Amino acid sequence: MVSKRFSMIFLWLFVYSAAMAYLESAVVVYLRWLYYPDGLTTTLNEMSMQALVVEIAREAATVVMLFAVAIMAGKNRIQRTAAFLFCFGVWDVFYYIWLKVLLDWPAGLLDWDVLFLIPTIWIGPVLAPVLVSFGLIGTGILIYHLNLQDKHVHAGWLEWCLMLTGCGIIFLSFIIQSGADLSDLSLIRYPWWIFFTGYIISLTGVIMMVSRVKTK
């Protein structure tokens, strides 16, 4: 019974997130036709302030929509958090899958992308957010499934410190170049050592949290 309920919940969360990703990628397709009519280059073309405000609001709305469906998919805080992690990860991965289908981009996982605009510009190779997303998907599935089996999933202060510190370091790897000249992304080097430091620290926190799971 638990397995059937788990499968149905995550099937529809997957469908919703993949469909949301298509909407997201479709908007980006329109933006690229508008700002890069001759094809995408490594040079960032400036958006008007009005368009930038609309784009930032759209990004915020997307996160709210993913959060709202996660709230409905869980019965407690643990399940809702796990559902959000899963939805966010699937949405981000399928965003790039749909862009590949619609624009034949990215050409490779090391192609640069503008990842987010809140609270400042995030940039990095496509591979970096995809790795984060797979981590979120795996963590979300595992935590939700354990909770359905009446397993007590609890993060102590050490686990929280590791996970939050790791996330902060990953975030730093995305924004550390935001103050640089972004007119030509091909001239920028992504700090992979910072990214993987944060990734390993976060993963360690998750592993420690799961290892402490007990039956309720």
C-alpha positions in Angstrom: 0.0 0.0 0.0 2.8 2.4 0.9 4.7 1.5 -2.3 1.6 2.1 -4.4 0.9 5.5 -2.8 4.5 6.5 -3.0 4.6 5.6 -6.8 1.5 7.5 -7.6 2.5 10.6 -5.7 5.9 10.8 -7.3 4.6 9.9 -10.8 2.3 13.0 -10.7 5.0 15.2 -9.1 7.2 14.1 -12.0 4.6 14.9 -14.6 3.8 18.3 -13.1 7.5 19.2 -12.8 8.4 18.1 -16.3 5.4 20.1 -17.7 6.4 23.1 -15.7 9.9 22.8 -17.1 8.5 22.9 -20.6 6.7 26.2 -19.9 10.0 27.6 -18.5 12.0 26.5 -21.5 9.3 27.9 -23.9 9.7 31.3 -22.3 13.5 31.1 -22.7 13.0 30.1 -26.3 11.0 33.3 -26.9 13.6 35.4 -25.0 16.4 34.0 -27.1 14.5 34.6 -30.3 14.1 38.2 -29.1 17.6 38.9 -27.8 19.6 36.5 -29.9 17.9 36.5 -33.3 21.1 35.4 -35.0 21.7 32.5 -32.6 23.0 32.2 -29.1 26.5 33.4 -28.5 28.8 33.6 -25.4 28.0 37.3 -25.3 25.2 38.4 -22.9 22.9 41.0 -24.4 21.4 43.4 -21.9 17.7 43.2 -21.1 15.6 46.3 -20.4 14.9 47.0 -16.8 11.2 46.4 -17.4 11.9 43.0 -19.0 14.4 42.1 -16.2 11.7 42.8 -13.5 9.2 40.6 -15.3 11.8 37.9 -15.7 12.7 38.0 -12.0 9.0 37.9 -11.0 8.5 34.9 -13.3 11.4 33.0 -11.6 9.9 33.7 -8.2 6.5 32.6 -9.4 7.9 29.3 -10.7 9.4 28.5 -7.3 6.1 29.4 -5.6 4.3 27.0 -7.9 6.7 24.2 -7.2 6.4 24.9 -3.5 2.6 24.9 -3.6 2.3 21.5 -5.3 4.8 20.1 -2.8 2.6 21.3 0.1 -0.3 19.4 -1.4 1.8 16.3 -1.9 2.8 15.8 1.7 1.1 15.2 5.0 3.8 16.6 7.2 6.8 19.0 7.0 9.3 16.2 6.1 7.2 14.9 3.2 6.5 18.4 1.9 10.2 19.3 2.0 11.1 16.1 0.2 8.5 16.7 -2.4 9.8 20.2 -3.1 13.3 18.9 -3.4 12.2 16.3 -5.9 10.0 18.7 -7.9 12.8 21.4 -8.1 15.3 18.8 -9.3 13.1 17.3 -12.0 12.0 20.8 -13.1 15.6 21.9 -13.5 16.8 18.8 -15.3 13.9 18.8 -17.8 14.3 22.5 -18.4 17.6 21.6 -20.1 16.1 18.5 -21.8 13.3 20.7 -23.3 15.8 23.3 -24.4 17.8 20.6 -26.2 14.7 19.5 -27.9 13.5 23.0 -28.9 16.8 24.7 -29.6 19.3 21.9 -29.8 21.1 23.6 -26.9 23.2 23.1 -24.8 25.7 21.6 -27.2 27.4 20.1 -24.2 27.1 20.0 -20.4 30.0 22.4 -20.0 28.2 25.2 -21.9 27.6 28.3 -19.8 24.2 29.4 -18.8 22.5 32.2 -16.8 21.0 30.0 -14.0 19.0 32.5 -11.9 18.6 36.2 -11.2 17.5 36.2 -7.5 19.0 37.9 -5.5 21.8 38.4 -8.1 22.9 36.8 -11.3 23.9 33.1 -11.1 26.1 31.7 -13.8 27.8 28.4 -14.4 28.2 25.5 -16.7 25.0 23.4 -17.3 26.6 20.4 -15.6 26.7 22.2 -12.2 23.0 22.8 -11.7 22.2 19.3 -13.2 24.5 17.7 -10.6 22.7 19.6 -7.9 19.3 18.6 -9.3 20.2 14.9 -9.3 21.2 15.3 -5.7 17.9 17.0 -4.8 15.9 14.3 -6.7 17.7 11.4 -4.9 17.4 13.1 -1.5 13.7 13.9 -2.0 12.8 10.4 -3.0 14.8 8.8 -0.2 13.4 11.0 2.6 9.8 10.8 1.5 10.0 7.0 1.2 11.5 6.6 4.6 8.8 8.9 6.1 6.1 6.8 4.5 7.6 3.7 6.1 7.2 5.4 9.6 10.9 6.1 9.8 11.9 9.1 11.8 14.0 11.3 9.6 15.7 14.0 11.7 18.7 16.2 11.1 20.7 17.3 14.2 22.7 20.5 14.4 25.7 19.0 12.8 23.8 17.7 9.8 22.0 21.0 9.4 25.4 22.8 9.6 26.9 20.6 6.9 23.9 20.8 4.6 23.5 24.5 4.9 27.2 25.2 4.7 27.5 23.0 1.6 24.6 24.8 -0.1 26.1 28.1 0.7 29.4 27.2 -0.8 27.6 25.9 -4.0 25.7 29.2 -4.1 29.0 31.1 -3.8 30.4 29.1 -6.8 27.4 30.4 -8.9 27.6 34.1 -7.9 31.3 34.6 -7.4 31.7 35.9 -10.9 28.5 38.0 -10.9 30.5 41.2 -10.4 32.9 40.5 -13.2 32.5 41.5 -16.8 30.0 39.1 -18.2 30.0 40.4 -21.7 31.9 37.3 -22.9 31.2 34.1 -20.8 34.0 32.2 -22.7 36.6 34.3 -20.8 35.3 33.2 -17.4 36.5 30.1 -15.5 34.1 28.3 -13.3 35.4 27.5 -9.8 34.8 23.8 -9.9 36.8 23.2 -6.7 34.4 25.5 -4.8 31.4 23.7 -6.2 32.6 20.2 -5.4 33.7 21.2 -1.9 30.1 22.4 -1.2 28.6 19.4 -3.0 30.6 16.9 -0.9 29.9 18.8 2.4 26.1 18.8 1.6 26.1 15.1 0.6 27.9 14.3 3.9 25.2 16.0 5.9 22.5 14.1 4.0 24.2 10.7 4.5 24.7 11.4 8.2 21.0 12.4 8.5 19.8 9.2 6.8 22.1 7.0 8.8 20.4 8.2 12.0 16.9 7.2 10.8 14.9 5.2 13.4 11.5 3.5 13.3 8.9 5.7 14.9 
